[in-house]
Amino acid sequence: MGQWRDGSGTLTVEPDGGAAGGAAVPLEIAASYGTRRRGLLGRDGVAGALLLTPCAGVHTFGMRFAIDVAYLDRRLRVLAVQTLRPGRLPRPRLRARHVLEAEAGAMAGWGLRAGAVVRVEAGGAAGAGAAGRG
């Protein structure tokens, strides 16, 4: 298992718990303290998704748009997905090691739901396909 670094890559959703051939989505990786803290704040949207790692919870204070949030375990299996409007503070997920954020409604279109597995291919960063211990 590699250790993530800030950068970009591709997220592939494997909706059947490991069956290949799901949606391929542009991905930003936020692994440093500063980029995780900044997240999507101050943006008007996101092309694809943002992976926050390590991360067990998020908030939407200061956000300009609603987002879908997927909580992932250390094996990149989706524990839960929820849509959050701006100004919300959901409870953190204790088993979550990573969080995916995207514009509201995007994850349903990708087939991303609880039980799905995602694969991350980092472009120029370490950690392709597997996550660090986070």
C-alpha positions as CSV (number, residue, x, y, z in Angstrom):
1,M,0.0,0.0,0.0
2,G,1.3,3.4,-0.9
3,Q,1.0,6.7,0.8
4,W,-1.1,9.4,-0.9
5,R,0.2,12.8,-2.0
6,D,-1.6,15.9,-3.3
7,G,-2.3,15.6,-7.0
8,S,-4.7,14.4,-9.6
9,G,-5.8,11.0,-10.9
10,T,-8.8,9.0,-11.9
11,L,-11.5,7.4,-9.8
12,T,-13.2,4.2,-11.1
13,V,-16.4,3.1,-9.5
14,E,-17.0,-0.6,-9.3
15,P,-20.6,-0.7,-8.3
16,D,-21.0,-4.5,-7.9
17,G,-18.4,-4.7,-5.1
18,G,-15.5,-5.4,-7.4
19,A,-16.8,-5.9,-10.9
20,A,-14.7,-3.8,-13.3
21,G,-16.1,-1.5,-15.9
22,G,-17.7,1.3,-13.8
23,A,-17.5,5.0,-14.4
24,A,-14.1,6.7,-14.7
25,V,-14.1,10.1,-13.0
26,P,-11.5,12.9,-12.9
27,L,-10.1,13.1,-9.3
28,E,-8.2,15.6,-7.2
29,I,-6.3,14.1,-4.2
30,A,-6.0,16.2,-1.0
31,A,-3.6,14.4,1.3
32,S,-1.7,17.2,3.0
33,Y,-3.2,19.1,6.0
34,G,-3.6,22.3,4.0
35,T,-5.4,20.9,1.0
36,R,-7.6,18.7,3.2
37,R,-8.5,21.7,5.3
38,R,-9.3,23.8,2.2
39,G,-11.3,21.1,0.5
40,L,-14.0,22.6,-1.8
41,L,-14.3,25.8,0.2
42,G,-14.5,28.9,-1.9
43,R,-15.2,27.0,-5.1
44,D,-18.3,27.2,-7.3
45,G,-18.1,23.6,-8.3
46,V,-15.8,20.6,-8.9
47,A,-15.0,18.7,-12.1
48,G,-15.2,15.1,-11.0
49,A,-14.4,14.3,-7.3
50,L,-12.2,15.3,-4.5
51,L,-10.6,12.6,-2.3
52,L,-9.7,13.7,1.2
53,T,-7.2,11.3,2.9
54,P,-6.9,10.5,5.7
55,C,-10.4,11.8,6.7
56,A,-13.4,10.5,8.7
57,G,-15.7,13.5,8.5
58,V,-16.4,16.8,6.7
59,H,-18.5,20.0,7.1
60,T,-20.1,22.3,4.6
61,F,-19.8,25.6,6.4
62,G,-18.7,28.2,3.9
63,M,-19.6,26.0,0.9
64,R,-21.4,27.6,-2.1
65,F,-23.1,24.5,-3.3
66,A,-24.5,21.2,-2.1
67,I,-22.3,18.1,-2.2
68,D,-22.4,14.3,-2.2
69,V,-20.1,12.8,0.4
70,A,-19.0,9.2,0.3
71,Y,-17.2,7.7,3.3
72,L,-14.7,5.0,2.4
73,D,-12.9,2.4,4.6
74,R,-9.2,1.5,4.3
75,R,-10.0,-0.9,1.4
76,L,-11.8,1.8,-0.5
77,R,-15.3,0.2,0.0
78,V,-18.1,2.8,0.4
79,L,-19.5,2.8,3.9
80,A,-22.2,5.4,3.3
81,V,-23.2,8.2,0.9
82,Q,-25.1,11.3,1.8
83,T,-26.0,14.7,0.2
84,L,-25.2,17.8,2.3
85,R,-26.4,21.3,1.8
86,P,-24.2,24.2,2.7
87,G,-23.9,24.9,6.5
88,R,-24.1,21.3,7.7
89,L,-22.0,19.3,10.1
90,P,-22.7,15.6,9.9
91,R,-21.3,13.1,12.4
92,P,-17.9,11.6,11.5
93,R,-17.9,7.9,10.4
94,L,-15.7,6.1,12.8
95,R,-14.6,3.4,10.3
96,A,-14.0,5.9,7.5
97,R,-10.4,6.5,6.4
98,H,-11.1,8.5,3.3
99,V,-13.9,10.8,2.1
100,L,-15.0,11.5,-1.5
101,E,-16.7,14.8,-2.3
102,A,-18.5,15.7,-5.5
103,E,-21.4,17.9,-6.7
104,A,-24.8,16.9,-5.4
105,G,-26.3,14.1,-7.6
106,A,-23.0,13.1,-9.3
107,M,-22.4,10.0,-7.2
108,A,-25.8,8.5,-8.0
109,G,-25.0,9.0,-11.7
110,W,-21.7,7.1,-11.2
111,G,-23.4,4.2,-9.5
112,L,-21.6,5.0,-6.2
113,R,-23.5,3.7,-3.2
114,A,-22.9,1.8,0.0
115,G,-21.0,-1.4,-0.7
116,A,-19.5,-0.3,-3.9
117,V,-15.7,-0.3,-4.3
118,V,-13.7,2.5,-5.8
119,R,-10.3,2.3,-7.5
120,V,-7.9,5.3,-7.5
121,E,-5.2,5.7,-10.1
122,A,-3.1,8.6,-9.1
123,G,-1.5,10.5,-11.9
124,G,2.1,11.2,-10.8
125,A,1.4,10.6,-7.1
126,A,2.0,7.5,-5.1
127,G,-0.7,5.1,-4.1
128,A,-2.3,3.9,-7.3
129,G,-5.1,1.5,-6.6
130,A,-4.6,1.2,-2.8
131,A,-4.7,3.6,0.1
132,G,-2.3,4.3,2.8
133,R,-3.0,3.3,6.4
134,G,-4.4,6.8,7.1
